[in-house]
Amino acid sequence: MQKPALLLGFVAGLAWIILAFFPAECAPPTGTSEVFCNRLWTPALAGMLAGFSALFIDVRSLLSRAATLGFAGLLAGFVLMVAGNLSEYWFLNDLPHEGPDGWPRSVAWMTLLFGFLLVLIGASVYGIASLRGAHASRLMGLLFTSLVPLTLILGAVSQSWVGLSLGGLSVVASALGLRHEGSSGRPQRFISGAADARHPPA
């Protein structure tokens, strides 16, 4: 049921990674290419939101309270990122970045930044909560928990790489969801760590 959204999350994650390197005028954006380049963010962010939403729909009834709150926070963060980017570069791009007339654009930018922070926090909460699940769930827990350290490391290397780990997480999580939905029809157990009757979690 969630395959199209998971596939969208996979493609959008790849696109998000590519945008750090291509097209050339967007790596990094210049004054003349800023609007064009940042408008490319909108479909990529929306696609990743679709992919993570599909994962959440599949597993929400099986998650612990902490994992549910973490994943919900991640999704809320993506919503804010899409809203901030969409409003700034599709509706407010004629306004200046600073000054008394630029406050709506500043609010939009801060909305995106706050959304990114919420994504990082939510992924960490979900990841840590999932580390206590079954073996496959621990794999997802490690993936989500690694988002913050990888973001910090890549951002220290280059500011334009700060989002690479987010795209990578979308690619890997969506791919794993597609794989297990296609092979068993039950990605829920893989992603959420639902108890296995033979090997219940401690």
Buried (B, 14 or more C-beta within 10 A) or exposed (E): EBEEBBBBBBBBBBBBBBBBEEEEEBBEBEEEBBBEBBBBBBBBBBBBBBBBBBBBEBBBEBBBEBBBBBBBBBBBBBBBBBBBBBBBBEEBBEBEEEEEEBEEBBEBBEBBEBBBEBBBBBBBBBBBBBBBBBEBBBBBBEBBBBBBEBBEBBBEEEEBBBBBBBBBBBBBBBBBBBEBBEEEEEBBBBBBBBBEEEEEEE
